[in-house]
Amino acid sequence: MPDLTTTYLGLPLKNPLVPSSTPLSHKLDAVLNLEDAGAAAIVMHSLFEEDVRNDEQMLERYLVHPEPSGEAAGHLPSSDDYRSKLDRYLEQIARLKARLSIPVVASLNGSSLDGWVTLGKEMQDAGADALELHAWYMPGDPEVSGAALEDRYIALLQGLKAVVSIPVSMKLSPFFSSLPHFVQRAEAAGAAGVSLFNRFFQPDIDLTSLTVVDRVQLSTSDDTLLTMRWIAILRGRSNLTLGATGGVHTADDALKMLLAGADVVHMASALLRRGPQALKDVLDGLSAWLAEHEYASVAQLRGAMSQRNLPDPSAFARAAYLDALDSFSAPPGVRY
Ligand SMILES: Cc1cc2nc3c(=O)[nH]c(=O)nc-3n(C[C@H](O)[C@H](O)[C@H](O)COP(=O)(O)O)c2cc1C
């Protein structure tokens, strides 16, 4: 039986499969089922700073008008049973910690320094083993440079690291002009890991109603390629834990991420589509492949095909783009 153990943000894990942030962690039973299927840790759904602020504003309104009348009375909670999103999130951390034997990673989607620091500290105090920070501003202001945005992410990370002692990972978007440079800065600022990449749901236009609509789009295995390339480039250039998130549905997908250099492989869409069995299948497939190819451990495999370890490093660089363009030929039966 190959040794599947790995280290994630300094935490020892029994294997590299970690469900990433999804609504599944709202339900204790769903997370227990993932643990039974073999999950080595769990990243919780994100707590959004905006939601916490909205709750605070509602509570403030309620305190100013403690006895609403008429229609308003039906919309406001009673003072005794009011539990904010933050309360519920912290309770869920405590509940998961009490029932699971695997590490619990809380996830924070914040936008202000104050929000990150306060909420991150509360999550630590509730028992989280680590924090994953999802930093993302929609860069729509032409006056704000990419460098200024990156400075802001780093300042948020430093502010948080000043008050929490648990490891902190940053979940990044693929939209950095120089990802290795930013990752290097995050490491210097105290991050323990990076998770590549967050999946963004793009608004669509409904041509019937002429409205902008949001819909959840689950990934497919084709979505592994972007993450795999960047994991391969970063392996060996940083000591951070590299978490691969995006498109992992099969054991082959997970193996490729590990060969590229991932320390852990996250799964989300596959779990939402197929349930915990998807994780079990990947885990079984991973063990079987390692045994069949005579690898004694995941550690032996990790990064074997990172950019640094390839005889031709250009395979993950610009040359690959040119080769891909050259190799394109018309599909059968199509004439241009
Ligand atoms: C329905 C849904 C909800 C998600 N919620 C969060 C979230 O709250 N916070 C977060 O950082 N990522 C969230 N994600 C992103 C996933 O954690 C994951 O990074 C992304 O979906 C890519 O992995 P996948 O290809 O395995 O789905 C969500 C994804 C889905 C599909």
Ligand as a Chemical Component Dictionary entry (heavy atoms), coordinates in Angstrom:
data_LIG
# 
_chem_comp.id                   LIG 
_chem_comp.type                 NON-POLYMER 
_chem_comp.pdbx_formal_charge   0 
_chem_comp.three_letter_code    LIG 
# 
loop_
_chem_comp_atom.comp_id 
_chem_comp_atom.atom_id 
_chem_comp_atom.alt_atom_id 
_chem_comp_atom.type_symbol 
_chem_comp_atom.charge 
_chem_comp_atom.model_Cartn_x 
_chem_comp_atom.model_Cartn_y 
_chem_comp_atom.model_Cartn_z 
_chem_comp_atom.pdbx_ordinal 
LIG C1  C1  C 0 -21.379 25.875 -5.743  1  
LIG C2  C2  C 0 -19.979 26.337 -5.422  2  
LIG C3  C3  C 0 -19.752 27.121 -4.292  3  
LIG C4  C4  C 0 -18.468 27.578 -4.000  4  
LIG N1  N1  N 0 -18.266 28.352 -2.887  5  
LIG C5  C5  C 0 -17.018 28.803 -2.621  6  
LIG C6  C6  C 0 -16.786 29.614 -1.477  7  
LIG O1  O1  O 0 -17.683 29.903 -0.678  8  
LIG N2  N2  N 0 -15.519 30.073 -1.278  9  
LIG C7  C7  C 0 -14.470 29.759 -2.113  10 
LIG O2  O2  O 0 -13.329 30.194 -1.865  11 
LIG N3  N3  N 0 -14.674 28.976 -3.188  12 
LIG C8  C8  C 0 -15.911 28.500 -3.465  13 
LIG N4  N4  N 0 -16.110 27.713 -4.561  14 
LIG C9  C9  C 0 -14.960 27.371 -5.425  15 
LIG C10 C10 C 0 -14.462 25.961 -5.131  16 
LIG O3  O3  O 0 -13.985 25.839 -3.806  17 
LIG C11 C11 C 0 -13.321 25.546 -6.090  18 
LIG O4  O4  O 0 -12.154 26.307 -5.823  19 
LIG C12 C12 C 0 -13.687 25.724 -7.543  20 
LIG O5  O5  O 0 -15.025 25.317 -7.797  21 
LIG C13 C13 C 0 -12.741 24.938 -8.460  22 
LIG O6  O6  O 0 -12.738 23.577 -8.152  23 
LIG P1  P1  P 0 -13.630 22.478 -8.937  24 
LIG O7  O7  O 0 -13.227 22.528 -10.375 25 
LIG O8  O8  O 0 -13.291 21.185 -8.269  26 
LIG O9  O9  O 0 -15.059 22.872 -8.784  27 
LIG C14 C14 C 0 -17.377 27.233 -4.849  28 
LIG C15 C15 C 0 -17.620 26.428 -5.973  29 
LIG C16 C16 C 0 -18.900 25.971 -6.260  30 
LIG C17 C17 C 0 -19.110 25.111 -7.475  31 
# 
loop_
_chem_comp_bond.comp_id 
_chem_comp_bond.atom_id_1 
_chem_comp_bond.atom_id_2 
_chem_comp_bond.value_order 
_chem_comp_bond.pdbx_ordinal 
LIG C1  C2  SING 1  
LIG C2  C3  SING 2  
LIG C2  C16 DOUB 3  
LIG C3  C4  DOUB 4  
LIG C4  N1  SING 5  
LIG C4  C14 SING 6  
LIG N1  C5  DOUB 7  
LIG C5  C6  SING 8  
LIG C5  C8  SING 9  
LIG C6  O1  DOUB 10 
LIG C6  N2  SING 11 
LIG N2  C7  SING 12 
LIG C7  O2  DOUB 13 
LIG C7  N3  SING 14 
LIG N3  C8  DOUB 15 
LIG C8  N4  SING 16 
LIG N4  C9  SING 17 
LIG N4  C14 SING 18 
LIG C9  C10 SING 19 
LIG C10 O3  SING 20 
LIG C10 C11 SING 21 
LIG C11 O4  SING 22 
LIG C11 C12 SING 23 
LIG C12 O5  SING 24 
LIG C12 C13 SING 25 
LIG C13 O6  SING 26 
LIG O6  P1  SING 27 
LIG P1  O7  DOUB 28 
LIG P1  O8  SING 29 
LIG P1  O9  SING 30 
LIG C14 C15 DOUB 31 
LIG C15 C16 SING 32 
LIG C16 C17 SING 33 
# 
